[in-house]
Amino acid sequence: MPEPKLPYDKLKLVRLTQEHDLSGFECEVPELADYLKEDALSDLREHYTTTHLVIYYNYIVGYFTLYASDFIILKLPNKSKYDTIPAIQIARLATHINYKNRGIGHYMMCQILRIIVECSNSIVYQVITVTAKKSAQSFYTRYGFDILEEIDEDGEKMARMYSPTLPILMSLESSQTVDDILRDVLNHMENSLKL
Ligand SMILES: CC(C)(COP(=O)(O)OP(=O)(O)OC[C@H]1O[C@@H](n2cnc3c(N)ncnc32)[C@H](O)[C@@H]1OP(=O)(O)O)[C@@H](O)C(=O)NCCC(=O)NCCS
């Protein structure tokens, strides 16, 4: 029997600080746990990235790391008038190995969209990008990501993937508060995944 999904109202999203005890975080991909324990805080302090943790009853069950980048669009089918467009990159995203398949990855994707929607009056990101391992590519496909190109990173086959954010931004224009936005993003994702 698969374990039930965790109730989203019991999950908390917080920004990583030095107060967090990261020692118990383990992930199927050990480098992702190592990044959180060893580099995430210094990258955040030096303003390279931001890392958010998902907390479930004081336990860190997932994290994601974002950074702003520009995205080379020469290979995209619908070229824009510029060679690059503003992008937000998912640098890392991982669920604690003991909590896989319980809805945390979905919750984190919705929170990333919420962050993009929330800041969209001040700064706009046209696409979300990620460089994904083979095993995670179909996870991202569920969220509208397409493969831009296959690449070889340290001998491992990876794919650079992207998903446009503009349709989501437009459909959520009327959301007002942070809670509204998260609820609307969750609904939006539930509905689009059913299609
Ligand atoms: C990929 C990962 C983040 C998914 O997290 P998760 O918390 O297990 O995901 P969820 O439980 O929220 O899954 C959401 C949906 O995606 C599906 N899903 C989860 N992992 C998937 C995968 N690898 N491929 C395809 N679908 C996947 C689930 O079945 C679920 O669908 P459902 O709602 O119809 O049941 C997690 O497996 C992980 O940490 N993997 C190792 C690290 C990694 O590869 N990170 C990506 C780096 S590029």
The ligand as an SDF file (V2000), in Angstrom:
LIG
                    3D

 48 50  0  0  0  0  0  0  0  0999 V2000
   12.0140   13.7350   -8.0640 C   0  0  0  0  0  0  0  0  0  0  0  0
   11.5530   13.9750   -6.6140 C   0  0  0  0  0  0  0  0  0  0  0  0
   11.9340   15.3660   -6.1640 C   0  0  0  0  0  0  0  0  0  0  0  0
   10.0250   13.7750   -6.5550 C   0  0  0  0  0  0  0  0  0  0  0  0
    9.6200   14.0960   -5.2340 O   0  0  0  0  0  0  0  0  0  0  0  0
    8.4000   13.3730   -4.4780 P   0  0  0  0  0  0  0  0  0  0  0  0
    8.2110   14.0920   -3.1940 O   0  0  0  0  0  0  0  0  0  0  0  0
    8.6540   11.9170   -4.4040 O   0  0  0  0  0  0  0  0  0  0  0  0
    7.2260   13.6610   -5.5060 O   0  0  0  0  0  0  0  0  0  0  0  0
    5.6460   13.6520   -5.2210 P   0  0  0  0  0  0  0  0  0  0  0  0
    5.2980   12.5960   -4.2200 O   0  0  0  0  0  0  0  0  0  0  0  0
    5.1810   15.0170   -4.9330 O   0  0  0  0  0  0  0  0  0  0  0  0
    5.1270   13.2480   -6.6490 O   0  0  0  0  0  0  0  0  0  0  0  0
    4.2420   14.0800   -7.3900 C   0  0  0  0  0  0  0  0  0  0  0  0
    3.7670   13.2520   -8.5490 C   0  0  0  0  0  0  0  0  0  0  0  0
    4.8930   12.9890   -9.4100 O   0  0  0  0  0  0  0  0  0  0  0  0
    5.0650   11.5900   -9.5660 C   0  0  0  0  0  0  0  0  0  0  0  0
    6.5060   11.3290   -9.5430 N   0  0  0  0  0  0  0  0  0  0  0  0
    7.3360   11.3790   -8.4910 C   0  0  0  0  0  0  0  0  0  0  0  0
    8.6110   11.1030   -8.8720 N   0  0  0  0  0  0  0  0  0  0  0  0
    8.5410   10.8890  -10.2200 C   0  0  0  0  0  0  0  0  0  0  0  0
    9.5030   10.5530  -11.1970 C   0  0  0  0  0  0  0  0  0  0  0  0
   10.8010   10.4230  -10.8950 N   0  0  0  0  0  0  0  0  0  0  0  0
    9.0650   10.4050  -12.4830 N   0  0  0  0  0  0  0  0  0  0  0  0
    7.7510   10.5640  -12.7980 C   0  0  0  0  0  0  0  0  0  0  0  0
    6.7950   10.8740  -11.9100 N   0  0  0  0  0  0  0  0  0  0  0  0
    7.1900   11.0270  -10.6330 C   0  0  0  0  0  0  0  0  0  0  0  0
    4.3740   10.9400   -8.3690 C   0  0  0  0  0  0  0  0  0  0  0  0
    3.9310    9.6410   -8.6710 O   0  0  0  0  0  0  0  0  0  0  0  0
    3.2250   11.8890   -8.1210 C   0  0  0  0  0  0  0  0  0  0  0  0
    2.1630   11.5850   -9.0010 O   0  0  0  0  0  0  0  0  0  0  0  0
    0.6790   11.3150   -8.4340 P   0  0  0  0  0  0  0  0  0  0  0  0
    0.2650   12.6010   -7.7360 O   0  0  0  0  0  0  0  0  0  0  0  0
   -0.0990   11.0300   -9.6600 O   0  0  0  0  0  0  0  0  0  0  0  0
    0.8170   10.1980   -7.4680 O   0  0  0  0  0  0  0  0  0  0  0  0
   12.1730   12.9110   -5.6520 C   0  0  0  0  0  0  0  0  0  0  0  0
   11.9290   11.6340   -6.1740 O   0  0  0  0  0  0  0  0  0  0  0  0
   13.6520   13.0740   -5.4050 C   0  0  0  0  0  0  0  0  0  0  0  0
   14.0600   13.7570   -4.4710 O   0  0  0  0  0  0  0  0  0  0  0  0
   14.4660   12.3730   -6.2270 N   0  0  0  0  0  0  0  0  0  0  0  0
   15.8900   12.4070   -6.0500 C   0  0  0  0  0  0  0  0  0  0  0  0
   16.4620   13.7630   -6.3590 C   0  0  0  0  0  0  0  0  0  0  0  0
   16.2070   14.2210   -7.7670 C   0  0  0  0  0  0  0  0  0  0  0  0
   16.3220   13.4530   -8.7220 O   0  0  0  0  0  0  0  0  0  0  0  0
   15.8790   15.5160   -7.8660 N   0  0  0  0  0  0  0  0  0  0  0  0
   15.7020   16.1640   -9.1050 C   0  0  0  0  0  0  0  0  0  0  0  0
   17.0200   16.7790   -9.4310 C   0  0  0  0  0  0  0  0  0  0  0  0
   17.0750   17.2890  -11.0780 S   0  0  0  0  0  0  0  0  0  0  0  0
  1  2  1  0
  2  3  1  0
  2  4  1  0
  2 36  1  0
  4  5  1  0
  5  6  1  0
  6  7  2  0
  6  8  1  0
  6  9  1  0
  9 10  1  0
 10 11  2  0
 10 12  1  0
 10 13  1  0
 13 14  1  0
 14 15  1  0
 15 16  1  0
 15 30  1  0
 16 17  1  0
 17 18  1  0
 17 28  1  0
 18 19  1  0
 18 27  1  0
 19 20  2  0
 20 21  1  0
 21 22  1  0
 21 27  2  0
 22 23  1  0
 22 24  2  0
 24 25  1  0
 25 26  2  0
 26 27  1  0
 28 29  1  0
 28 30  1  0
 30 31  1  0
 31 32  1  0
 32 33  2  0
 32 34  1  0
 32 35  1  0
 36 37  1  0
 36 38  1  0
 38 39  2  0
 38 40  1  0
 40 41  1  0
 41 42  1  0
 42 43  1  0
 43 44  2  0
 43 45  1  0
 45 46  1  0
 46 47  1  0
 47 48  1  0
M  END
$$$$
